[in-house]
Amino acid sequence: MKDFKFTLKKINVSDITPNPENPRGKNVRDNDEQFQYLKRSIKELGLIVPIIVHKITENGKEKFILLDGERRYWALRELGEMQVSAHVIEGKIKEEKDKNIMFHIHTSRVQWGAFQQCRAIEPFYQRLKKECEGDESKISKELARITNTPLRTINDRLNFLRWPMNLKKIVYEEKNDLYWTVVEIESGIIKPAEKNFPKYFKRVPKDEVRRLLFEKYLEGIEHVATEVRKAREIARTTKDKKEQHKFAFEILNRLVEEKEYTFDDAQGDFLAKFPNAEGKIQKSIKNLIRQTINLNNSLNEYNFSYLQLAPSKEKDELIAAISDLEKLIEELKQDYKDIFE
């Protein structure tokens, strides 16, 4: 950060422009239940935490692009405040550096989860997809560089980003809660099926498979993202198990072509024909839950003060992992109550 500096100063609220690429969305006031509480707090105590802005000059006029503090900004606007304390970044910053700063601010404070990160880097992903000619290895490495985010985290985000824009747009603009559904379908069905049933995707395009499986949720046939995991072992059936592989192919085809055919139906049909597979499936689920809880407990042993002292790469990775794992555990608790009781 040698090419620019931070300065704490008072600036006019009217000179601030909200960032159009804020991944939390344009309607942050509507989406945040704590917004009214924040307004009362600012009215009674004043603004305790300054916002962060990037100073630019446009058509000879000085203005400030908001990098952190969207809720505080709108609260100040609604309260009629004329000025605000702000950490002002001065100096020329390239677009990707601007995004890098936003990632650092928000992920270090555990504000941006996986969905918000995807929304923020979507423009870069689209550009890199063209520049790298679809080479995901190059795309992921470049995204990691631009955002200063661990490569493993970026590869996880690609489970959402590689979906067609028309489906992502539904999640971005209408149904944010379906983010994890997309990730589960991609990592649990599409990726293993692409490896074990490559001929199927020569007949049916991957994006079409994604759309048809996603529609089960859009039309209320499926409701919980983790239901996908009931078909995960089916998609992982390898060619060396000829009879099982053939039947697994038929089940996957039914999942795609028959809208009312659920992941629970798929698991039931598979186990009815191959009952010996039940032990493997149940063991896999229990091991996943046990390992997830143990990992989350271990990560939470690193307290906040340690994270602030940790190297940037390790800190970002730990914060992202804790956020994702806590979300996953809550879903597992709902789906597999018998194991948790």
Secondary structure in CASP SS format (residue, H / E / C, confidence):
PFRMAT SS
TARGET T0000
AUTHOR 0000-0000-0000
METHOD secondary structure of the structure
MODEL  1
M C 1.00
K C 1.00
D C 1.00
F C 1.00
K E 1.00
F E 1.00
T E 1.00
L E 1.00
K E 1.00
K E 1.00
I E 1.00
N E 1.00
V H 1.00
S H 1.00
D H 1.00
I E 1.00
T E 1.00
P C 1.00
N C 1.00
P C 1.00
E C 1.00
N C 1.00
P C 1.00
R C 1.00
G C 1.00
K C 1.00
N C 1.00
V H 1.00
R H 1.00
D H 1.00
N H 1.00
D C 1.00
E C 1.00
Q C 1.00
F H 1.00
Q H 1.00
Y H 1.00
L H 1.00
K H 1.00
R H 1.00
S H 1.00
I H 1.00
K H 1.00
E H 1.00
L H 1.00
G C 1.00
L C 1.00
I C 1.00
V C 1.00
P C 1.00
I E 1.00
I E 1.00
V E 1.00
H E 1.00
K E 1.00
I E 1.00
T E 1.00
E E 1.00
N C 1.00
G C 1.00
K E 1.00
E E 1.00
K E 1.00
F E 1.00
I E 1.00
L E 1.00
L E 1.00
D E 1.00
G C 1.00
E H 1.00
R H 1.00
R H 1.00
Y H 1.00
W H 1.00
A H 1.00
L H 1.00
R H 1.00
E H 1.00
L H 1.00
G C 1.00
E C 1.00
M C 1.00
Q E 1.00
V E 1.00
S E 1.00
A E 1.00
H E 1.00
V E 1.00
I E 1.00
E E 1.00
G C 1.00
K C 1.00
I C 1.00
K C 1.00
E H 1.00
E H 1.00
K H 1.00
D H 1.00
K H 1.00
N H 1.00
I H 1.00
M H 1.00
F H 1.00
H H 1.00
I H 1.00
H H 1.00
T H 1.00
S C 1.00
R C 1.00
V C 1.00
Q C 1.00
W C 1.00
G C 1.00
A H 1.00
F H 1.00
Q H 1.00
Q H 1.00
C H 1.00
R H 1.00
A H 1.00
I H 1.00
E H 1.00
P H 1.00
F H 1.00
Y H 1.00
Q H 1.00
R H 1.00
L H 1.00
K H 1.00
K H 1.00
E H 1.00
C C 1.00
E C 1.00
G C 1.00
D C 1.00
E H 1.00
S H 1.00
K H 1.00
I H 1.00
S H 1.00
K H 1.00
E H 1.00
L H 1.00
A H 1.00
R H 1.00
I H 1.00
T H 1.00
N C 1.00
T C 1.00
P C 1.00
L H 1.00
R H 1.00
T H 1.00
I H 1.00
N H 1.00
D H 1.00
R H 1.00
L H 1.00
N H 1.00
F H 1.00
L H 1.00
R C 1.00
W C 1.00
P C 1.00
M H 1.00
N H 1.00
L H 1.00
K H 1.00
K H 1.00
I H 1.00
V H 1.00
Y H 1.00
E H 1.00
E C 1.00
K C 1.00
N H 1.00
D H 1.00
L H 1.00
Y H 1.00
W H 1.00
T H 1.00
V H 1.00
V H 1.00
E H 1.00
I H 1.00
E H 1.00
S H 1.00
G H 1.00
I H 1.00
I H 1.00
K H 1.00
P H 1.00
A H 1.00
E H 1.00
K H 1.00
N H 1.00
F C 1.00
P H 1.00
K H 1.00
Y H 1.00
F H 1.00
K H 1.00
R H 1.00
V C 1.00
P C 1.00
K H 1.00
D H 1.00
E H 1.00
V H 1.00
R H 1.00
R H 1.00
L H 1.00
L H 1.00
F H 1.00
E H 1.00
K H 1.00
Y H 1.00
L H 1.00
E C 1.00
G C 1.00
I C 1.00
E C 1.00
H C 1.00
V C 1.00
A H 1.00
T H 1.00
E H 1.00
V H 1.00
R H 1.00
K H 1.00
A H 1.00
R H 1.00
E H 1.00
I H 1.00
A H 1.00
R C 1.00
T C 1.00
T C 1.00
K C 1.00
D C 1.00
K C 1.00
K H 1.00
E H 1.00
Q H 1.00
H H 1.00
K H 1.00
F H 1.00
A H 1.00
F H 1.00
E H 1.00
I H 1.00
L H 1.00
N H 1.00
R H 1.00
L H 1.00
V H 1.00
E H 1.00
E C 1.00
K C 1.00
E C 1.00
Y C 1.00
T C 1.00
F H 1.00
D H 1.00
D H 1.00
A H 1.00
Q H 1.00
G H 1.00
D H 1.00
F H 1.00
L H 1.00
A H 1.00
K H 1.00
F C 1.00
P C 1.00
N C 1.00
A H 1.00
E H 1.00
G H 1.00
K H 1.00
I H 1.00
Q H 1.00
K H 1.00
S H 1.00
I H 1.00
K H 1.00
N H 1.00
L H 1.00
I H 1.00
R H 1.00
Q H 1.00
T H 1.00
I H 1.00
N H 1.00
L H 1.00
N H 1.00
N H 1.00
S H 1.00
L H 1.00
N H 1.00
E C 1.00
Y C 1.00
N C 1.00
F H 1.00
S H 1.00
Y H 1.00
L H 1.00
Q H 1.00
L H 1.00
A C 1.00
P C 1.00
S H 1.00
K H 1.00
E H 1.00
K H 1.00
D H 1.00
E H 1.00
L H 1.00
I H 1.00
A H 1.00
A H 1.00
I H 1.00
S H 1.00
D H 1.00
L H 1.00
E H 1.00
K H 1.00
L H 1.00
I H 1.00
E H 1.00
E H 1.00
L H 1.00
K H 1.00
Q H 1.00
D H 1.00
Y C 1.00
K H 1.00
D H 1.00
I H 1.00
F H 1.00
E C 1.00
END
